[in-house]
Amino acid sequence: MELSCKVQEYDWGKKGSQSAVAQLLKKRNLDVKIDECKPYAELWMGTHVNAPSVIKETGELLSDYIDKNPKVLGEKVAEIFNNQLPFLFKILSVNKALSIQAHPTKQHAIELNKKFPDIYKDPNHKPEMAIALTPFEAMCGFRNPREIREFITHLPELENITRSKDEADDVKFLEKSFRAILTCEKDLVAKTIESLKTRFANLETCERDKYLSSLLDKLNSQFPNDNGVLMVYFLNYIKLQPSEAIYLAANKPHAYIYGDCVEMMASSDNVVRAGLTPKLRDVQTLLTMLDYTEDLTQDNRFKPQVENEYTTLYKPPVQEFAVVRIKLPKSIRKYIIPKRDSASIIIVIDGTGKSVDKEVVPGLILFLAAEEVLEIIEVYSESILMYQGFTNVE
């Protein structure tokens, strides 16, 4: 069943036809007029109440259809998730940095929802994954403490805030430094950033790059003198190429910076923010929930599995979701997308072709019941690129 899905016009989104969200919207609906002054930030695919998807042919909410026909979810999914679709599938087009944030564990989400229901509006956790569609920039997870110590040693402006370089224990060092940056007065942040900019102006280009001068300037231009700007020295700065991914488990600090991606998450809106945002900041909650003891030597990129020559599987350690990247070449004559024992949503990103009963074009979004297949019988373009999201229950 084809879905009609809603666009979120958040301020941080890419504007007009620069946005992958707007491009997908236009290519599937030629009568849609793209406003070049409007941000097209997110395309939501799923049943979340903030932007529920609709079955295009009937106008019925997907959530209502599932309520009446819970078997479409798959037997195990329906049982485990109480007849609800447990994931929210998105396309994001990021022009301006999203907040320094983390997501609570399931138990913590229950506690936050009970204590602050107006802020944390559901009792669910929100693990998520981002898969790059274009070159994509993000900050993700703590840097190795050795790297942070080097920054603090060579940039005394940071030590002036953290007072942490003599702390030998890495966990205590990390917690103390992070807390100091996020809780210091804005006047001190402003003086620190100004001093760093003056310092960098006198350095060669390679030295400025070493100290992430351009990234510092970029974030400061978007959120002047914000504590979160200094997170460039404490969080890993990652540049993903198309099809590369990051997985964001509970209690992992992160911020998207720029680019277009597929995003998949548990169906929740629980976000604890602490910087680079005009929204509510809950700094103390964030500081107490972060995991300062995790292995910080690992690569933050998520390693997918090759499922077959046409499909790549992104399977994180949570039950709510998994994602498959499907790329079909023009030479293929017929391809049946493998059955899943869960309901799934498929979005066509690029390329044209034909299925048994529908033209395949960018922006086409389909809901498949559990065990249902999609058969592509012809590829018109050089290739077709699709992403399929489903529930990770075996």
C-alpha positions in Angstrom: 0.0 0.0 0.0 1.4 3.4 -0.9 1.7 5.9 1.9 1.3 9.7 2.0 3.7 11.0 4.6 4.2 14.3 6.4 7.0 16.8 6.2 8.3 18.6 9.3 9.5 22.2 8.6 12.0 22.7 11.5 14.2 25.7 11.3 17.4 23.6 11.0 16.3 22.0 7.7 17.7 22.6 4.3 15.6 25.1 2.3 13.7 24.5 -0.9 15.1 22.2 -3.5 18.4 22.0 -1.7 16.6 19.5 0.6 16.5 15.8 -0.2 13.2 15.8 1.6 11.8 18.4 -0.8 13.3 16.6 -3.8 11.6 13.3 -2.9 8.3 15.1 -2.2 8.4 16.8 -5.6 9.5 13.8 -7.7 6.6 11.7 -6.4 4.1 14.5 -6.6 4.8 16.6 -9.6 2.0 19.1 -8.8 3.7 20.0 -5.5 5.3 23.5 -5.5 8.5 23.7 -3.5 8.9 27.0 -1.6 12.6 27.9 -1.8 12.4 29.9 1.4 10.9 27.1 3.5 12.9 24.5 5.4 12.1 20.9 4.5 13.7 19.2 7.5 12.2 15.8 8.0 9.9 13.3 6.2 8.2 11.0 8.8 7.1 7.5 7.8 5.1 5.6 10.4 2.4 6.0 13.0 3.8 8.5 15.4 1.0 10.9 16.5 3.0 14.0 15.7 3.0 13.2 11.9 1.1 10.0 11.2 1.3 8.5 7.7 -1.9 7.9 5.6 -2.8 5.1 3.2 -2.9 7.0 -0.1 -5.7 5.1 -1.8 -8.2 5.2 1.1 -7.1 8.2 3.2 -7.1 6.0 6.3 -4.4 6.5 8.9 -1.8 3.8 8.9 -2.2 3.5 12.7 -6.0 2.9 12.3 -5.4 0.3 9.6 -2.9 -1.6 11.9 -5.4 -1.3 14.9 -8.0 -3.1 12.7 -5.5 -5.6 11.2 -2.7 -6.2 13.8 -1.7 -9.4 11.9 0.0 -7.3 9.3 2.7 -6.5 11.9 3.8 -10.1 12.1 2.9 -12.5 14.9 6.0 -11.8 17.1 6.0 -8.1 16.5 2.3 -7.8 17.4 2.9 -9.8 20.6 6.1 -8.0 21.8 4.9 -4.5 20.9 1.3 -4.7 21.9 -0.1 -4.5 18.3 1.9 -1.2 17.6 4.4 -0.4 14.9 7.5 0.1 17.1 9.7 2.2 14.7 9.7 5.6 13.1 11.4 5.9 9.7 12.6 9.3 8.5 14.5 11.2 5.8 16.5 14.2 7.3 17.9 17.2 5.5 20.2 19.1 7.9 21.4 22.6 7.2 22.0 23.8 10.7 23.3 21.8 13.7 20.8 19.9 15.8 21.2 20.0 19.5 23.8 18.4 21.7 21.6 15.6 23.0 21.2 12.0 24.2 18.3 9.6 24.6 17.4 7.8 27.8 17.3 4.1 28.5 13.9 2.4 28.6 13.8 2.5 32.4 15.0 6.1 32.6 12.4 7.1 30.0 9.7 5.6 32.2 11.0 7.6 35.2 11.3 10.9 33.2 7.8 10.5 31.7 6.4 9.9 35.2 8.2 12.8 36.8 8.1 15.4 33.9 5.2 14.3 31.6 5.0 17.7 29.9 8.7 17.5 28.8 9.2 13.7 28.3 5.9 12.8 26.8 6.2 9.0 26.4 7.7 6.2 28.5 9.8 4.8 25.6 13.5 4.8 24.8 14.8 6.2 21.5 17.7 4.3 20.1 18.4 5.6 16.5 20.5 5.1 13.4 21.5 7.6 10.7 22.6 6.3 7.3 24.1 8.9 5.0 22.5 9.8 1.6 25.0 12.6 0.9 28.2 13.4 2.7 27.0 13.8 6.3 28.6 15.4 9.3 27.9 14.6 12.9 29.4 14.6 16.4 29.0 11.2 18.0 30.2 9.9 21.3 33.1 11.0 23.5 36.5 11.4 22.1 39.3 9.3 23.4 40.4 11.0 26.7 43.9 11.1 25.3 42.7 13.4 22.4 40.7 15.6 24.8 43.8 16.0 27.1 45.8 17.1 24.0 43.3 19.8 23.2 43.2 21.0 26.8 47.0 21.0 27.0 47.5 23.0 23.8 44.5 25.2 24.2 44.8 26.8 27.7 41.4 28.5 27.1 39.8 25.1 27.6 41.8 24.3 30.8 40.7 27.7 32.1 37.2 26.3 32.2 37.7 22.6 33.0 40.6 22.7 35.5 40.9 19.0 34.7 44.3 18.3 33.1 45.8 17.0 36.4 43.0 14.5 36.9 44.7 11.1 36.2 41.6 8.9 36.1 40.1 9.0 32.6 36.5 8.6 33.7 36.7 11.3 36.3 38.6 13.5 33.9 35.9 13.1 31.2 33.0 13.7 33.6 34.6 16.7 35.2 35.6 18.3 31.8 32.2 17.7 30.2 30.3 19.1 33.2 32.5 22.2 33.4 32.0 23.1 29.7 28.2 22.6 29.8 27.6 24.4 33.0 30.0 27.4 32.7 28.7 30.9 32.4 27.9 32.3 29.0 30.3 35.2 29.4 33.2 32.8 29.9 32.1 30.8 26.9 32.1 34.0 24.8 35.6 35.0 26.0 36.9 31.5 25.4 35.6 31.3 21.8 36.9 34.8 21.0 40.3 33.9 22.4 40.4 30.7 20.4 39.5 32.5 17.2 42.3 35.0 17.8 44.7 32.1 18.5 43.7 30.3 15.3 44.0 33.4 13.1 47.8 33.3 13.7 48.2 29.6 12.7 48.9 27.9 9.4 46.0 26.2 7.7 47.0 22.7 8.7 47.3 23.8 12.4 43.8 25.5 12.2 42.4 22.2 10.8 44.0 20.3 13.6 42.1 22.4 16.1 38.8 22.2 14.1 38.8 26.0 13.6 36.3 25.9 10.7 33.8 23.7 12.6 34.1 26.0 15.7 33.3 29.0 13.5 30.4 27.3 11.8 28.7 26.2 15.0 29.4 29.6 16.6 27.8 31.4 13.6 24.7 29.3 14.1 24.6 29.5 17.9 26.7 32.4 19.0 28.7 31.8 22.3 26.8 28.6 23.1 28.4 26.1 25.5 27.7 23.4 22.8 30.1 25.1 20.4 33.0 23.9 22.6 31.8 20.3 22.3 33.9 20.0 19.1 36.9 19.2 21.4 35.0 16.6 23.5 32.9 14.7 20.9 34.1 12.7 17.9 33.6 14.7 14.7 32.6 12.2 12.0 32.2 12.7 8.2 30.1 9.9 6.7 30.0 9.0 3.0 26.8 7.8 1.4 25.7 4.4 2.8 27.9 4.8 5.9 26.0 4.8 9.2 26.2 5.7 12.9 24.1 4.0 15.6 23.1 6.0 18.7 22.4 3.8 21.7 21.0 5.2 24.9 23.1 7.7 26.8 25.4 8.5 23.9 26.0 12.2 23.3 25.6 13.4 19.7 24.6 16.1 17.4 23.9 16.1 13.6 25.7 19.0 11.8 25.0 18.9 8.1 23.8 16.6 5.2 21.0 14.3 4.2 20.3 10.9 5.8 17.9 8.1 6.3 17.1 7.9 10.0 15.5 5.0 11.9 14.5 5.0 15.5 12.2 3.6 18.1 8.8 5.4 18.0 9.5 8.0 20.7 10.2 11.7 20.9 12.3 11.6 24.1 15.4 13.9 23.8 17.5 15.3 26.6 19.2 18.5 25.2 22.1 20.5 26.6 23.4 22.8 23.9 23.1 24.2 20.3 19.4 24.7 20.7 16.7 27.3 21.4 14.7 24.5 23.0 14.6 23.5 26.6 17.9 22.3 28.0 18.1 19.7 30.7 21.8 19.9 31.4 21.8 18.2 34.8 19.7 15.2 33.5 22.1 14.8 30.5 25.2 15.0 32.7 23.9 12.3 35.1 22.7 9.9 32.4 25.8 9.8 30.1 28.1 6.7 30.1 31.6 7.9 30.8 33.0 4.4 31.1 32.4 3.0 27.6 35.2 1.8 25.3 36.2 5.1 23.6 38.8 3.5 21.3 36.1 2.0 19.0 35.1 3.5 15.6 31.7 5.1 15.9 30.7 4.0 12.4 28.2 1.2 12.4 29.3 -1.9 10.4 26.5 -3.3 8.2 26.2 -6.8 6.9 26.1 -7.9 3.2 22.8 -9.8 2.9 23.1 -10.5 -0.8 24.6 -8.9 -3.8 21.8 -6.3 -3.9 21.1 -5.7 -0.2 23.0 -4.4 2.8 21.6 -5.0 6.3 22.0 -2.5 9.2 21.0 -4.5 12.2 21.6 -2.8 15.6 21.3 -4.5 19.0 17.6 -3.5 19.6 14.3 -5.2 18.7 12.5 -2.1 17.4 14.2 -1.7 14.1 16.6 -2.7 11.4 17.2 -1.2 7.9 18.1 -2.7 4.5 19.7 -0.7 1.7 18.6 -2.1 -1.6 20.4 -1.2 -4.9 19.3 -2.8 -8.1 21.2 -2.4 -11.4 19.7 -1.8 -14.7 20.8 -5.3 -15.9 18.5 -7.0 -13.5 15.4 -8.4 -15.1 13.4 -9.3 -12.0 14.0 -9.0 -8.3 11.8 -10.0 -5.4 12.7 -8.1 -2.2 13.1 -10.8 0.5 10.2 -11.5 2.8 10.4 -10.1 6.3 8.6 -11.5 9.3 7.7 -8.0 10.2 5.7 -5.2 8.6 8.0 -2.8 6.8 8.2 0.5 5.0 10.1 1.0 1.8 11.1 4.4 0.3 12.6 4.8 -3.1 15.5 7.3 -3.0 16.8 7.3 -6.6 16.2 5.7 -10.0 13.1 4.6 -11.8 11.5 1.3 -12.8 8.4 -0.8 -12.5 6.9 -3.2 -10.0 4.2 -5.7 -10.7 1.5 -3.0 -10.3 3.2 0.4 -9.8 5.7 2.7 -11.4 8.8 3.0 -9.2 10.0 6.6 -8.8 12.0 8.6 -6.2 9.7 9.5 -3.2 7.5 6.4 -3.6 6.7 5.1 -0.1 5.2 1.7 0.5 3.9 -0.2 3.5 4.3 -4.0 3.3 2.6 -6.4 5.7 4.7 -9.1 7.3 5.6 -11.9 4.7 4.5 -9.6 1.8 7.0 -9.2 -1.0 7.6 -6.4 -3.5 8.6 -7.6 -7.0 10.6 -5.3 -9.2 10.2 -6.4 -12.8 12.2 -3.7 -14.6 14.8 -1.0 -13.9 14.6 1.9 -16.3 17.5 4.0 -15.0 21.1 3.0 -14.3 20.0 1.7 -10.9 17.3 2.0 -8.3 18.2 2.8 -4.6 15.7 2.0 -1.9 15.7 1.7 1.9 13.5 -0.6 3.8 12.8 -0.3 7.5 11.3 -3.2 9.6 11.3 -4.6 13.1 14.4 -6.5 14.3 12.5 -9.5 15.9 13.6 -13.0 14.9 
